Amino acid sequence: MRWELQRLDSSAGTLFARPAVIRTFDSPQFAGMTFFEVHAKSILNKVPSASRLPFGWTINPYRGCSHACRYCFARNTHTYLDLGAGLDFDTKVVVKVNAPSLLRTELAKPSWGGHHVAMGTNVDCYQRAEGRYRLMPGILSALTQASNPFSILTKGSLILRDLPLLERAAEVTDVSTAVSVGFIDSVLWREVEPGTPSPKARLGVCRTLNSAGIRCDVLMAPILPGLSDSPDQLARTVTAIAAAGAQSVTPIVLHLRPGAREWFMGWLEATHPGLVPRYRTLYRTSSYAAKSYQDDVCGQVRELARVAGIGSHEPVETRRIRHPRPPTVAPVAPIADQLSLI
């Protein structure tokens, strides 16, 4: 334990305002997990312009994620703390305990321009740890008090705990949400997303948020080659997304960055060895699957979504959406890959 504390504290000079405090909990949902409570030096993160993302600022109250998605693109960020991109990422979670108070301070600075802030773009702000640390209510309250626009991407059903706060925020600023549901196969879900709420539960979140007037879209992400990409699987997933009243759907094929690539391929070799040659071919020259494959799969999803009339068959109450947009089938763009929790 002390060794791990020293490892994390080695980053304190540049990342954290004071040494970390290590905690473990006896409750079953946190079995085998370690939490590093830290005081961040800043909480509003400027996104490099070279990233081509459609937002310029993010908030990440956690680093590491108990969702344990085998493909998570953020895994390699744990190595910046001298922690591993594999099991360490799933079980050693950094908690920025001062996030709400620090955010209030930063939002109040004359230099802050009231920019849109995106949350859930690195790891999930509604992962299991949020149930104990409750950082998001303070974060949402600070953004609401500043009338600062924001968006949230999540796989966590815990966001519904904060629905009253989201409704309050939507009265004074632009608020949007999205859930990530790449497939609805329950067996595959337990294999590759073992710490997440079920796809059915996530689509229930989408339905509830839209019914409350909080716009919620769906990232159909990730679509896994050979595991969730058959025409029947795609059709069943799009049908479920449409039934949940999603405002739009964006299909995203799995991408495998360093850290995530090694962890995912190790799992694939152990559980689906017959698919390994296909993956090596698809991802031979890039973290992204071959463009022809992406175009084919995403084209199928777009057509399925068009036929299903996603977002158009069941009116959504928009009294709290300041600038309601018409239901759409979102285009596929390279930056979309950055927006999902994959």
SENUZA-727109 format. One record per residue (C-alpha): z, y, x negated; residue number from 0; residue in three letters. Coordinates in steps of 0.1 Angstrom, whole numbers, always signed. Layout:
<r w="Z" v="Y" u="X" k="NUM" r="ALA"/>
...
END
This chain:
<r w="+0" v="+0" u="+0" k="0" r="MET"/>
<r w="+10" v="+25" u="-27" k="1" r="ARG"/>
<r w="-22" v="+17" u="-46" k="2" r="TRP"/>
<r w="-43" v="+26" u="-15" k="3" r="GLU"/>
<r w="-24" v="+58" u="-11" k="4" r="LEU"/>
<r w="-31" v="+69" u="-46" k="5" r="GLN"/>
<r w="-68" v="+61" u="-42" k="6" r="ARG"/>
<r w="-70" v="+83" u="-11" k="7" r="LEU"/>
<r w="-49" v="+110" u="-27" k="8" r="ASP"/>
<r w="-73" v="+112" u="-56" k="9" r="SER"/>
<r w="-96" v="+131" u="-31" k="10" r="SER"/>
<r w="-69" v="+155" u="-19" k="11" r="ALA"/>
<r w="-79" v="+182" u="-44" k="12" r="GLY"/>
<r w="-113" v="+186" u="-28" k="13" r="THR"/>
<r w="-110" v="+172" u="+8" k="14" r="LEU"/>
<r w="-74" v="+174" u="+20" k="15" r="PHE"/>
<r w="-47" v="+201" u="+19" k="16" r="ALA"/>
<r w="-19" v="+177" u="+11" k="17" r="ARG"/>
<r w="-13" v="+140" u="+2" k="18" r="PRO"/>
<r w="-20" v="+113" u="+28" k="19" r="ALA"/>
<r w="+7" v="+96" u="+49" k="20" r="VAL"/>
<r w="+1" v="+59" u="+55" k="21" r="ILE"/>
<r w="+9" v="+43" u="+88" k="22" r="ARG"/>
<r w="+5" v="+9" u="+104" k="23" r="THR"/>
<r w="+15" v="+0" u="+139" k="24" r="PHE"/>
<r w="+28" v="-32" u="+155" k="25" r="ASP"/>
<r w="+8" v="-30" u="+187" k="26" r="SER"/>
<r w="-19" v="-58" u="+190" k="27" r="PRO"/>
<r w="-48" v="-33" u="+193" k="28" r="GLN"/>
<r w="-40" v="-20" u="+158" k="29" r="PHE"/>
<r w="-34" v="-53" u="+141" k="30" r="ALA"/>
<r w="-47" v="-53" u="+106" k="31" r="GLY"/>
<r w="-54" v="-16" u="+106" k="32" r="MET"/>
<r w="-41" v="+12" u="+83" k="33" r="THR"/>
<r w="-42" v="+48" u="+92" k="34" r="PHE"/>
<r w="-42" v="+76" u="+66" k="35" r="PHE"/>
<r w="-28" v="+108" u="+82" k="36" r="GLU"/>
<r w="-42" v="+138" u="+63" k="37" r="VAL"/>
<r w="-44" v="+176" u="+67" k="38" r="HIS"/>
<r w="-80" v="+187" u="+64" k="39" r="ALA"/>
<r w="-89" v="+219" u="+47" k="40" r="LYS"/>
<r w="-116" v="+226" u="+72" k="41" r="SER"/>
<r w="-128" v="+210" u="+104" k="42" r="ILE"/>
<r w="-160" v="+228" u="+113" k="43" r="LEU"/>
<r w="-186" v="+212" u="+91" k="44" r="ASN"/>
<r w="-219" v="+229" u="+83" k="45" r="LYS"/>
<r w="-249" v="+206" u="+86" k="46" r="VAL"/>
<r w="-274" v="+210" u="+57" k="47" r="PRO"/>
<r w="-306" v="+226" u="+70" k="48" r="SER"/>
<r w="-326" v="+199" u="+51" k="49" r="ALA"/>
<r w="-312" v="+172" u="+75" k="50" r="SER"/>
<r w="-335" v="+184" u="+103" k="51" r="ARG"/>
<r w="-308" v="+179" u="+129" k="52" r="LEU"/>
<r w="-309" v="+198" u="+162" k="53" r="PRO"/>
<r w="-274" v="+212" u="+156" k="54" r="PHE"/>
<r w="-259" v="+231" u="+128" k="55" r="GLY"/>
<r w="-222" v="+223" u="+130" k="56" r="TRP"/>
<r w="-201" v="+192" u="+136" k="57" r="THR"/>
<r w="-164" v="+182" u="+141" k="58" r="ILE"/>
<r w="-153" v="+148" u="+128" k="59" r="ASN"/>
<r w="-115" v="+142" u="+134" k="60" r="PRO"/>
<r w="-117" v="+107" u="+120" k="61" r="TYR"/>
<r w="-133" v="+89" u="+91" k="62" r="ARG"/>
<r w="-138" v="+52" u="+94" k="63" r="GLY"/>
<r w="-140" v="+35" u="+128" k="64" r="CYS"/>
<r w="-124" v="+6" u="+146" k="65" r="SER"/>
<r w="-155" v="+0" u="+167" k="66" r="HIS"/>
<r w="-166" v="-21" u="+137" k="67" r="ALA"/>
<r w="-203" v="-19" u="+146" k="68" r="CYS"/>
<r w="-219" v="-40" u="+119" k="69" r="ARG"/>
<r w="-248" v="-16" u="+116" k="70" r="TYR"/>
<r w="-230" v="+17" u="+115" k="71" r="CYS"/>
<r w="-249" v="+42" u="+94" k="72" r="PHE"/>
<r w="-217" v="+61" u="+84" k="73" r="ALA"/>
<r w="-202" v="+31" u="+65" k="74" r="ARG"/>
<r w="-212" v="+45" u="+31" k="75" r="ASN"/>
<r w="-192" v="+77" u="+37" k="76" r="THR"/>
<r w="-161" v="+57" u="+31" k="77" r="HIS"/>
<r w="-171" v="+51" u="-5" k="78" r="THR"/>
<r w="-166" v="+89" u="-11" k="79" r="TYR"/>
<r w="-129" v="+82" u="-7" k="80" r="LEU"/>
<r w="-131" v="+52" u="-30" k="81" r="ASP"/>
<r w="-128" v="+28" u="+0" k="82" r="LEU"/>
<r w="-152" v="+1" u="+9" k="83" r="GLY"/>
<r w="-182" v="+4" u="+32" k="84" r="ALA"/>
<r w="-174" v="-30" u="+48" k="85" r="GLY"/>
<r w="-141" v="-41" u="+61" k="86" r="LEU"/>
<r w="-123" v="-10" u="+48" k="87" r="ASP"/>
<r w="-145" v="+12" u="+70" k="88" r="PHE"/>
<r w="-134" v="-9" u="+101" k="89" r="ASP"/>
<r w="-97" v="-11" u="+93" k="90" r="THR"/>
<r w="-88" v="+19" u="+72" k="91" r="LYS"/>
<r w="-91" v="+50" u="+93" k="92" r="VAL"/>
<r w="-85" v="+86" u="+81" k="93" r="VAL"/>
<r w="-69" v="+108" u="+108" k="94" r="VAL"/>
<r w="-72" v="+145" u="+104" k="95" r="LYS"/>
<r w="-39" v="+152" u="+122" k="96" r="VAL"/>
<r w="-42" v="+190" u="+120" k="97" r="ASN"/>
<r w="-77" v="+191" u="+135" k="98" r="ALA"/>
<r w="-68" v="+209" u="+168" k="99" r="PRO"/>
<r w="-47" v="+237" u="+152" k="100" r="SER"/>
<r w="-72" v="+241" u="+123" k="101" r="LEU"/>
<r w="-100" v="+244" u="+148" k="102" r="LEU"/>
<r w="-83" v="+272" u="+167" k="103" r="ARG"/>
<r w="-79" v="+291" u="+134" k="104" r="THR"/>
<r w="-115" v="+286" u="+124" k="105" r="GLU"/>
<r w="-129" v="+295" u="+158" k="106" r="LEU"/>
<r w="-109" v="+328" u="+157" k="107" r="ALA"/>
<r w="-124" v="+339" u="+124" k="108" r="LYS"/>
<r w="-147" v="+370" u="+128" k="109" r="PRO"/>
<r w="-173" v="+352" u="+108" k="110" r="SER"/>
<r w="-177" v="+323" u="+133" k="111" r="TRP"/>
<r w="-208" v="+328" u="+153" k="112" r="GLY"/>
<r w="-200" v="+306" u="+184" k="113" r="GLY"/>
<r w="-226" v="+280" u="+173" k="114" r="HIS"/>
<r w="-231" v="+248" u="+192" k="115" r="HIS"/>
<r w="-208" v="+220" u="+178" k="116" r="VAL"/>
<r w="-217" v="+183" u="+180" k="117" r="ALA"/>
<r w="-190" v="+156" u="+179" k="118" r="MET"/>
<r w="-194" v="+119" u="+175" k="119" r="GLY"/>
<r w="-223" v="+122" u="+151" k="120" r="THR"/>
<r w="-207" v="+104" u="+122" k="121" r="ASN"/>
<r w="-179" v="+82" u="+136" k="122" r="VAL"/>
<r w="-167" v="+80" u="+172" k="123" r="ASP"/>
<r w="-141" v="+106" u="+182" k="124" r="CYS"/>
<r w="-131" v="+84" u="+210" k="125" r="TYR"/>
<r w="-125" v="+53" u="+190" k="126" r="GLN"/>
<r w="-93" v="+33" u="+196" k="127" r="ARG"/>
<r w="-71" v="+55" u="+173" k="128" r="ALA"/>
<r w="-77" v="+85" u="+196" k="129" r="GLU"/>
<r w="-55" v="+67" u="+223" k="130" r="GLY"/>
<r w="-26" v="+71" u="+199" k="131" r="ARG"/>
<r w="-33" v="+103" u="+180" k="132" r="TYR"/>
<r w="-48" v="+123" u="+210" k="133" r="ARG"/>
<r w="-67" v="+148" u="+188" k="134" r="LEU"/>
<r w="-95" v="+154" u="+213" k="135" r="MET"/>
<r w="-75" v="+172" u="+240" k="136" r="PRO"/>
<r w="-65" v="+199" u="+216" k="137" r="GLY"/>
<r w="-100" v="+201" u="+202" k="138" r="ILE"/>
<r w="-115" v="+205" u="+237" k="139" r="LEU"/>
<r w="-89" v="+230" u="+246" k="140" r="SER"/>
<r w="-97" v="+251" u="+215" k="141" r="ALA"/>
<r w="-134" v="+250" u="+222" k="142" r="LEU"/>
<r w="-128" v="+259" u="+259" k="143" r="THR"/>
<r w="-106" v="+289" u="+250" k="144" r="GLN"/>
<r w="-133" v="+301" u="+227" k="145" r="ALA"/>
<r w="-161" v="+294" u="+253" k="146" r="SER"/>
<r w="-178" v="+276" u="+225" k="147" r="ASN"/>
<r w="-207" v="+252" u="+234" k="148" r="PRO"/>
<r w="-204" v="+216" u="+224" k="149" r="PHE"/>
<r w="-217" v="+180" u="+229" k="150" r="SER"/>
<r w="-201" v="+146" u="+225" k="151" r="ILE"/>
<r w="-217" v="+113" u="+216" k="152" r="LEU"/>
<r w="-195" v="+82" u="+221" k="153" r="THR"/>
<r w="-193" v="+45" u="+227" k="154" r="LYS"/>
<r w="-157" v="+50" u="+239" k="155" r="GLY"/>
<r w="-146" v="+49" u="+275" k="156" r="SER"/>
<r w="-115" v="+69" u="+265" k="157" r="LEU"/>
<r w="-136" v="+101" u="+270" k="158" r="ILE"/>
<r w="-128" v="+97" u="+308" k="159" r="LEU"/>
<r w="-92" v="+105" u="+300" k="160" r="ARG"/>
<r w="-104" v="+140" u="+291" k="161" r="ASP"/>
<r w="-127" v="+144" u="+321" k="162" r="LEU"/>
<r w="-105" v="+173" u="+335" k="163" r="PRO"/>
<r w="-108" v="+191" u="+302" k="164" r="LEU"/>
<r w="-145" v="+186" u="+301" k="165" r="LEU"/>
<r w="-149" v="+200" u="+336" k="166" r="GLU"/>
<r w="-128" v="+230" u="+327" k="167" r="ARG"/>
<r w="-149" v="+236" u="+296" k="168" r="ALA"/>
<r w="-181" v="+233" u="+315" k="169" r="ALA"/>
<r w="-170" v="+262" u="+337" k="170" r="GLU"/>
<r w="-172" v="+286" u="+307" k="171" r="VAL"/>
<r w="-197" v="+271" u="+283" k="172" r="THR"/>
<r w="-225" v="+246" u="+278" k="173" r="ASP"/>
<r w="-212" v="+210" u="+277" k="174" r="VAL"/>
<r w="-232" v="+178" u="+274" k="175" r="SER"/>
<r w="-224" v="+142" u="+266" k="176" r="THR"/>
<r w="-242" v="+110" u="+257" k="177" r="ALA"/>
<r w="-233" v="+73" u="+254" k="178" r="VAL"/>
<r w="-249" v="+48" u="+231" k="179" r="SER"/>
<r w="-260" v="+15" u="+248" k="180" r="VAL"/>
<r w="-287" v="-4" u="+228" k="181" r="GLY"/>
<r w="-285" v="-36" u="+249" k="182" r="PHE"/>
<r w="-265" v="-52" u="+277" k="183" r="ILE"/>
<r w="-263" v="-87" u="+263" k="184" r="ASP"/>
<r w="-226" v="-95" u="+263" k="185" r="SER"/>
<r w="-228" v="-122" u="+236" k="186" r="VAL"/>
<r w="-247" v="-99" u="+213" k="187" r="LEU"/>
<r w="-222" v="-71" u="+220" k="188" r="TRP"/>
<r w="-193" v="-92" u="+209" k="189" r="ARG"/>
<r w="-212" v="-102" u="+178" k="190" r="GLU"/>
<r w="-222" v="-68" u="+165" k="191" r="VAL"/>
<r w="-199" v="-42" u="+183" k="192" r="GLU"/>
<r w="-166" v="-61" u="+184" k="193" r="PRO"/>
<r w="-143" v="-31" u="+187" k="194" r="GLY"/>
<r w="-162" v="-12" u="+214" k="195" r="THR"/>
<r w="-159" v="-11" u="+252" k="196" r="PRO"/>
<r w="-186" v="-33" u="+268" k="197" r="SER"/>
<r w="-221" v="-19" u="+275" k="198" r="PRO"/>
<r w="-212" v="-22" u="+312" k="199" r="LYS"/>
<r w="-181" v="+0" u="+307" k="200" r="ALA"/>
<r w="-201" v="+26" u="+287" k="201" r="ARG"/>
<r w="-227" v="+28" u="+315" k="202" r="LEU"/>
<r w="-198" v="+33" u="+339" k="203" r="GLY"/>
<r w="-188" v="+63" u="+317" k="204" r="VAL"/>
<r w="-223" v="+77" u="+321" k="205" r="CYS"/>
<r w="-222" v="+73" u="+359" k="206" r="ARG"/>
<r w="-187" v="+89" u="+361" k="207" r="THR"/>
<r w="-196" v="+119" u="+339" k="208" r="LEU"/>
<r w="-228" v="+127" u="+357" k="209" r="ASN"/>
<r w="-211" v="+123" u="+391" k="210" r="SER"/>
<r w="-186" v="+149" u="+379" k="211" r="ALA"/>
<r w="-213" v="+173" u="+369" k="212" r="GLY"/>
<r w="-210" v="+167" u="+332" k="213" r="ILE"/>
<r w="-245" v="+159" u="+319" k="214" r="ARG"/>
<r w="-246" v="+125" u="+303" k="215" r="CYS"/>
<r w="-277" v="+109" u="+286" k="216" r="ASP"/>
<r w="-281" v="+75" u="+270" k="217" r="VAL"/>
<r w="-292" v="+67" u="+235" k="218" r="LEU"/>
<r w="-306" v="+32" u="+238" k="219" r="MET"/>
<r w="-294" v="+25" u="+203" k="220" r="ALA"/>
<r w="-298" v="+5" u="+183" k="221" r="PRO"/>
<r w="-326" v="-18" u="+194" k="222" r="ILE"/>
<r w="-322" v="-48" u="+171" k="223" r="LEU"/>
<r w="-353" v="-66" u="+159" k="224" r="PRO"/>
<r w="-353" v="-102" u="+170" k="225" r="GLY"/>
<r w="-320" v="-98" u="+188" k="226" r="LEU"/>
<r w="-325" v="-73" u="+216" k="227" r="SER"/>
<r w="-362" v="-63" u="+215" k="228" r="ASP"/>
<r w="-379" v="-89" u="+238" k="229" r="SER"/>
<r w="-397" v="-74" u="+268" k="230" r="PRO"/>
<r w="-372" v="-90" u="+291" k="231" r="ASP"/>
<r w="-342" v="-77" u="+272" k="232" r="GLN"/>
<r w="-357" v="-42" u="+271" k="233" r="LEU"/>
<r w="-365" v="-42" u="+308" k="234" r="ALA"/>
<r w="-329" v="-54" u="+317" k="235" r="ARG"/>
<r w="-314" v="-27" u="+295" k="236" r="THR"/>
<r w="-335" v="+1" u="+309" k="237" r="VAL"/>
<r w="-328" v="-11" u="+345" k="238" r="THR"/>
<r w="-291" v="-10" u="+338" k="239" r="ALA"/>
<r w="-294" v="+25" u="+323" k="240" r="ILE"/>
<r w="-313" v="+38" u="+353" k="241" r="ALA"/>
<r w="-288" v="+23" u="+377" k="242" r="ALA"/>
<r w="-261" v="+42" u="+358" k="243" r="ALA"/>
<r w="-278" v="+75" u="+367" k="244" r="GLY"/>
<r w="-286" v="+85" u="+331" k="245" r="ALA"/>
<r w="-301" v="+119" u="+328" k="246" r="GLN"/>
<r w="-324" v="+107" u="+300" k="247" r="SER"/>
<r w="-329" v="+78" u="+276" k="248" r="VAL"/>
<r w="-338" v="+79" u="+239" k="249" r="THR"/>
<r w="-348" v="+46" u="+224" k="250" r="PRO"/>
<r w="-338" v="+42" u="+187" k="251" r="ILE"/>
<r w="-346" v="+12" u="+166" k="252" r="VAL"/>
<r w="-320" v="+0" u="+141" k="253" r="LEU"/>
<r w="-320" v="+17" u="+107" k="254" r="HIS"/>
<r w="-302" v="+3" u="+77" k="255" r="LEU"/>
<r w="-289" v="+28" u="+52" k="256" r="ARG"/>
<r w="-271" v="+18" u="+20" k="257" r="PRO"/>
<r w="-237" v="+5" u="+28" k="258" r="GLY"/>
<r w="-247" v="-5" u="+63" k="259" r="ALA"/>
<r w="-277" v="-25" u="+50" k="260" r="ARG"/>
<r w="-255" v="-47" u="+28" k="261" r="GLU"/>
<r w="-229" v="-53" u="+55" k="262" r="TRP"/>
<r w="-254" v="-60" u="+83" k="263" r="PHE"/>
<r w="-276" v="-82" u="+62" k="264" r="MET"/>
<r w="-246" v="-103" u="+51" k="265" r="GLY"/>
<r w="-237" v="-108" u="+87" k="266" r="TRP"/>
<r w="-273" v="-117" u="+96" k="267" r="LEU"/>
<r w="-276" v="-142" u="+68" k="268" r="GLU"/>
<r w="-244" v="-159" u="+81" k="269" r="ALA"/>
<r w="-252" v="-159" u="+118" k="270" r="THR"/>
<r w="-290" v="-156" u="+122" k="271" r="HIS"/>
<r w="-305" v="-168" u="+89" k="272" r="PRO"/>
<r w="-339" v="-174" u="+105" k="273" r="GLY"/>
<r w="-343" v="-136" u="+111" k="274" r="LEU"/>
<r w="-336" v="-126" u="+75" k="275" r="VAL"/>
<r w="-373" v="-129" u="+63" k="276" r="PRO"/>
<r w="-384" v="-107" u="+93" k="277" r="ARG"/>
<r w="-358" v="-80" u="+84" k="278" r="TYR"/>
<r w="-367" v="-80" u="+48" k="279" r="ARG"/>
<r w="-403" v="-74" u="+58" k="280" r="THR"/>
<r w="-395" v="-47" u="+84" k="281" r="LEU"/>
<r w="-372" v="-28" u="+61" k="282" r="TYR"/>
<r w="-389" v="-36" u="+28" k="283" r="ARG"/>
<r w="-397" v="+0" u="+18" k="284" r="THR"/>
<r w="-373" v="+21" u="+38" k="285" r="SER"/>
<r w="-340" v="+23" u="+57" k="286" r="SER"/>
<r w="-362" v="+25" u="+88" k="287" r="TYR"/>
<r w="-382" v="-3" u="+104" k="288" r="ALA"/>
<r w="-420" v="-2" u="+100" k="289" r="ALA"/>
<r w="-435" v="+26" u="+120" k="290" r="LYS"/>
<r w="-458" v="+3" u="+139" k="291" r="SER"/>
<r w="-429" v="-17" u="+151" k="292" r="TYR"/>
<r w="-409" v="+14" u="+161" k="293" r="GLN"/>
<r w="-439" v="+28" u="+180" k="294" r="ASP"/>
<r w="-444" v="-5" u="+199" k="295" r="ASP"/>
<r w="-408" v="-10" u="+209" k="296" r="VAL"/>
<r w="-401" v="+26" u="+218" k="297" r="CYS"/>
<r w="-434" v="+29" u="+237" k="298" r="GLY"/>
<r w="-423" v="-1" u="+258" k="299" r="GLN"/>
<r w="-389" v="+16" u="+266" k="300" r="VAL"/>
<r w="-406" v="+49" u="+275" k="301" r="ARG"/>
<r w="-429" v="+32" u="+299" k="302" r="GLU"/>
<r w="-400" v="+12" u="+314" k="303" r="LEU"/>
<r w="-380" v="+43" u="+318" k="304" r="ALA"/>
<r w="-409" v="+62" u="+335" k="305" r="ARG"/>
<r w="-414" v="+34" u="+360" k="306" r="VAL"/>
<r w="-376" v="+33" u="+366" k="307" r="ALA"/>
<r w="-376" v="+70" u="+373" k="308" r="GLY"/>
<r w="-345" v="+74" u="+352" k="309" r="ILE"/>
<r w="-323" v="+102" u="+365" k="310" r="GLY"/>
<r w="-346" v="+110" u="+394" k="311" r="SER"/>
<r w="-337" v="+84" u="+421" k="312" r="HIS"/>
<r w="-301" v="+95" u="+426" k="313" r="GLU"/>
<r w="-293" v="+133" u="+426" k="314" r="PRO"/>
<r w="-267" v="+144" u="+402" k="315" r="VAL"/>
<r w="-243" v="+172" u="+412" k="316" r="GLU"/>
<r w="-247" v="+200" u="+387" k="317" r="THR"/>
<r w="-222" v="+226" u="+398" k="318" r="ARG"/>
<r w="-206" v="+226" u="+364" k="319" r="ARG"/>
<r w="-237" v="+224" u="+343" k="320" r="ILE"/>
<r w="-245" v="+260" u="+334" k="321" r="ARG"/>
<r w="-282" v="+253" u="+326" k="322" r="HIS"/>
<r w="-291" v="+220" u="+343" k="323" r="PRO"/>
<r w="-322" v="+204" u="+328" k="324" r="ARG"/>
<r w="-346" v="+181" u="+348" k="325" r="PRO"/>
<r w="-342" v="+144" u="+342" k="326" r="PRO"/>
<r w="-364" v="+133" u="+313" k="327" r="THR"/>
<r w="-374" v="+104" u="+292" k="328" r="VAL"/>
<r w="-365" v="+118" u="+258" k="329" r="ALA"/>
<r w="-391" v="+117" u="+231" k="330" r="PRO"/>
<r w="-386" v="+96" u="+200" k="331" r="VAL"/>
<r w="-382" v="+117" u="+169" k="332" r="ALA"/>
<r w="-369" v="+109" u="+134" k="333" r="PRO"/>
<r w="-339" v="+131" u="+139" k="334" r="ILE"/>
<r w="-328" v="+110" u="+169" k="335" r="ALA"/>
<r w="-317" v="+83" u="+145" k="336" r="ASP"/>
<r w="-291" v="+107" u="+131" k="337" r="GLN"/>
<r w="-276" v="+113" u="+165" k="338" r="LEU"/>
<r w="-264" v="+78" u="+173" k="339" r="SER"/>
<r w="-234" v="+59" u="+162" k="340" r="LEU"/>
<r w="-255" v="+34" u="+143" k="341" r="ILE"/>
END
